[in-house]
Amino acid sequence: MNASPQRGELHQLSDQTSLCAFALVQKGQHLLSKMDGVARQLFQETAADVEKQDTAPFFGFIGSASALVFACMGAAYGTAKSGVGIASMGVMRPELVMKSIVPVVMAGVLGIYGLIIAVIISTGIEVDDYNLYKGYGHLGAGLACGLAGLAAGMAIGIVGDAGVRANAQQPKLFVGMILILIFAEALALYGLIVGIILAQKATA
């Protein structure tokens, strides 16, 4: 007689347990769906922040500045180094000063290369539509032109200093000196070409 009530209580307990388990499963599914919605919202906000990319103009401005700064550093070094040689040579051979001014002129052109790239990059920097892709492209363009100009300026300065001194003693070395200076100047020209290509690629 006591077995049937106990069985009934067991059935009630099992039913209550099943209902609790079902409620927990539903609650868990609701929490998971809610967490998924929050995660999606956070992902969308993060994607929106990435699309804004407020730090992107920093790289563009650094690229513009580095193009001009490094190129002018190369131009300054080339002008100063070759100018010292011209001044030393001009004491004994003043008639060769104007003929030996070529390294100074070629060193000064390096600054113009950097100025061109700096202007191209700065005109491509926009307030609204500017992302990290464009910023990195402009940074690469500026570094390519600036560092190439720096290397060319160092080469022009060293060759110009030694070349004008040697030309004062042996005039036949003038053509060889000019050829060396031309190939040194070509290094900066390579950087200018690559800088223009990168700047156009970034703004395309």
Phi and psi in degrees as a GROMACS rama.xvg file:
@    title "Ramachandran Plot"
@    xaxis  label "Phi"
@    yaxis  label "Psi"
@TYPE xy
-81.0847  -14.254  ASN-2
-70.9742  -39.8472  ALA-3
-66.7386  -43.0034  SER-4
-63.1516  -37.3014  PRO-5
-65.1804  -38.6288  GLN-6
-64.7252  -38.3278  ARG-7
-63.6955  -41.2915  GLY-8
-65.0252  -38.4621  GLU-9
-63.7711  -41.0047  LEU-10
-63.4364  -41.7291  HIS-11
-62.97  -43.127  GLN-12
-63.3328  -41.3169  LEU-13
-65.9135  -37.7409  SER-14
-65.5544  -44.0624  ASP-15
-62.8228  -39.637  GLN-16
-63.1083  -42.1344  THR-17
-63.279  -42.4458  SER-18
-64.1059  -41.5168  LEU-19
-64.2632  -42.1385  CYS-20
-63.7689  -41.6067  ALA-21
-63.6473  -40.5346  PHE-22
-65.2174  -39.4829  ALA-23
-65.3048  -39.8263  LEU-24
-63.372  -44.0933  VAL-25
-63.5313  -41.9008  GLN-26
-63.0508  -41.7856  LYS-27
-63.8699  -42.1299  GLY-28
-62.9433  -39.0798  GLN-29
-64.3655  -42.8277  HIS-30
-64.9531  -40.6455  LEU-31
-63.6401  -42.4925  LEU-32
-65.5617  -36.3081  SER-33
-67.6986  -43.3533  LYS-34
-63.4687  -37.8083  MET-35
-63.7171  -39.8118  ASP-36
-64.2869  -41.5952  GLY-37
-63.9752  -42.5175  VAL-38
-62.8668  -41.5413  ALA-39
-63.4721  -39.7523  ARG-40
-64.418  -43.4809  GLN-41
-62.9736  -39.6419  LEU-42
-64.7799  -40.9806  PHE-43
-65.2431  -40.2221  GLN-44
-65.2725  -40.5338  GLU-45
-64.4278  -41.4399  THR-46
-63.5127  -37.7334  ALA-47
-65.9803  -38.9911  ALA-48
-64.6239  -38.6384  ASP-49
-65.2489  -36.4642  VAL-50
-67.6839  -34.7849  GLU-51
-68.7003  -52.6777  LYS-52
49.9606  68.1618  GLN-53
-64.8398  -20.8411  ASP-54
-85.8631  -6.06196  THR-55
-60.9905  -43.0168  ALA-56
-61.094  -23.7814  PRO-57
-58.8827  -44.9917  PHE-58
-67.8659  -35.3194  PHE-59
-64.8151  -44.822  GLY-60
-67.6637  -36.626  PHE-61
-64.7603  -39.0336  ILE-62
-63.2881  -42.1392  GLY-63
-64.3577  -43.8233  SER-64
-67.995  -40.9934  ALA-65
-67.1289  -33.6165  SER-66
-60.4633  -46.748  ALA-67
-74.1086  -41.7878  LEU-68
-66.18  -50.4085  VAL-69
-66.8969  -39.2653  PHE-70
-64.8084  -40.3725  ALA-71
-69.8526  -31.9931  CYS-72
-63.2276  -43.1417  MET-73
-64.2578  -41.2479  GLY-74
-64.6938  -40.9755  ALA-75
-65.9424  -42.715  ALA-76
-65.2231  -44.6191  TYR-77
-62.925  -40.3419  GLY-78
-66.5855  -45.0334  THR-79
-67.4294  -45.2443  ALA-80
-64.9351  -48.6926  LYS-81
-71.4175  -29.8007  SER-82
-64.938  -35.8397  GLY-83
-62.9152  -43.853  VAL-84
-64.0244  -39.316  GLY-85
-65.3179  -41.0852  ILE-86
-65.0566  -40.8953  ALA-87
-67.5503  -39.1053  SER-88
-71.27  -34.0734  MET-89
-67.731  -17.675  GLY-90
-65.8769  -41.4662  VAL-91
-93.4354  -32.291  MET-92
-129.075  73.1617  ARG-93
-65.5011  -22.0926  PRO-94
-71.5149  -14.0774  GLU-95
-97.9444  5.02421  LEU-96
-64.6074  -50.0893  VAL-97
-66.1688  -33.5339  MET-98
-69.9107  -29.0397  LYS-99
-92.9873  9.03983  SER-100
-80.5136  -4.06355  ILE-101
-57.3675  -44.7151  VAL-102
-59.8436  -34.949  PRO-103
-65.9074  -42.4774  VAL-104
-64.2115  -44.1238  VAL-105
-67.371  -32.6344  MET-106
-69.7921  -36.7476  ALA-107
-66.3399  -28.0158  GLY-108
-65.4723  -26.5958  VAL-109
-60.4739  -37.9684  LEU-110
-63.4634  -32.9213  GLY-111
-67.4183  -38.3274  ILE-112
-58.7394  -46.7948  TYR-113
-64.0393  -36.4491  GLY-114
-64.9981  -39.5035  LEU-115
-61.6708  -48.63  ILE-116
-66.1823  -38.1924  ILE-117
-62.437  -39.7939  ALA-118
-68.472  -42.4723  VAL-119
-61.5772  -43.711  ILE-120
-67.139  -45.3495  ILE-121
-65.0699  -33.0037  SER-122
-73.5347  -20.2536  THR-123
-88.1965  -6.75664  GLY-124
-84.1902  121.844  ILE-125
-118.183  158.82  GLU-126
-76.2869  -44.3439  VAL-127
-93.7009  -60.0616  ASP-128
-93.4471  78.6684  ASP-129
-149.084  115.214  TYR-130
-115.55  -178.506  ASN-131
-66.6754  -29.2854  LEU-132
-60.1176  -46.668  TYR-133
-67.9497  -38.6068  LYS-134
-63.3178  -44.9425  GLY-135
-65.7887  -38.0251  TYR-136
-62.6131  -42.982  GLY-137
-69.3622  -35.4202  HIS-138
-64.1231  -44.0274  LEU-139
-63.2258  -38.908  GLY-140
-63.8745  -43.7693  ALA-141
-65.2228  -42.2989  GLY-142
-68.3256  -37.5992  LEU-143
-61.2053  -48.1634  ALA-144
-71.7781  -43.3741  CYS-145
-66.1692  -48.5084  GLY-146
-69.8036  -33.9183  LEU-147
-65.2133  -39.4724  ALA-148
-66.3839  -36.0455  GLY-149
-64.3199  -45.0737  LEU-150
-63.8396  -42.0569  ALA-151
-65.3897  -37.6311  ALA-152
-65.0412  -39.3936  GLY-153
-64.2088  -41.7984  MET-154
-65.0303  -43.4477  ALA-155
-64.2897  -39.9979  ILE-156
-64.2632  -46.0659  GLY-157
-67.1787  -45.923  ILE-158
-66.8506  -39.8567  VAL-159
-65.3088  -40.0578  GLY-160
-62.5813  -50.861  ASP-161
-72.0863  -32.9876  ALA-162
-69.0548  -43.2911  GLY-163
-70.4072  -32.623  VAL-164
-66.3225  -43.6463  ARG-165
-68.7746  -35.18  ALA-166
-65.7536  -29.4869  ASN-167
-67.1925  -29.2095  ALA-168
-92.7491  -32.244  GLN-169
-137.12  99.4159  GLN-170
-61.3899  -21.638  PRO-171
-67.9753  -13.6271  LYS-172
-81.8413  -3.59072  LEU-173
-63.5707  -46.3563  PHE-174
-63.1653  -42.2849  VAL-175
-62.5222  -39.6006  GLY-176
-62.7121  -41.7799  MET-177
-64.526  -40.1719  ILE-178
-63.956  -42.3884  LEU-179
-62.5827  -41.2483  ILE-180
-65.1765  -36.7874  LEU-181
-64.022  -44.4807  ILE-182
-68.868  -31.2827  PHE-183
-68.6579  -38.737  ALA-184
-66.2154  -30.7953  GLU-185
-62.566  -27.4383  ALA-186
-61.1321  -43.9433  LEU-187
-67.9017  -33.2452  ALA-188
-65.4867  -36.9674  LEU-189
-61.6526  -44.676  TYR-190
-62.343  -37.9052  GLY-191
-63.4275  -43.9451  LEU-192
-63.6263  -46.9336  ILE-193
-65.2726  -38.2281  VAL-194
-62.2155  -41.8052  GLY-195
-64.3457  -41.9822  ILE-196
-63.4392  -44.173  ILE-197
-66.2018  -39.7654  LEU-198
-64.7341  -41.4373  ALA-199
-68.4808  -36.5657  GLN-200
-65.4197  -36.5361  LYS-201
-70.3788  -36.7485  ALA-202
-88.3832  -6.72504  THR-203
